[in-house]
Amino acid sequence: MVTVKLHSLLRKAAGEGQFSTKAGTVKDILKEVRGRYGPGVERYLAQSIVMVNGRNASDLKGARTRLQDGDEVAIYPRIAGG
């Protein structure tokens, strides 16, 4: 199983902080998050940073990054402030 952790405003929009799944790629995870939590999370996912085992997915293979049992995916929405 892959553990998916939702952070900050994304966690608040989803109503929970994590779930487990058998998703095969980062793209699958993002699709599952959209399906589980609906359109309320979309605005946060559009600009999110996705980490796989502490490494930015964009430094790996992006959305095509393959996941294995025991991996941890953390999704951090970008937050603007001032």
Buried (B, 14 or more C-beta within 10 A) or exposed (E): EBEBBBBBBBBBBBEEEBBEBEBEBBBBBBBBBEEBBEEEBEEBBEEBEBBBBEEEBEEBEEBEBEBEEEBBBBBBBEEEEE
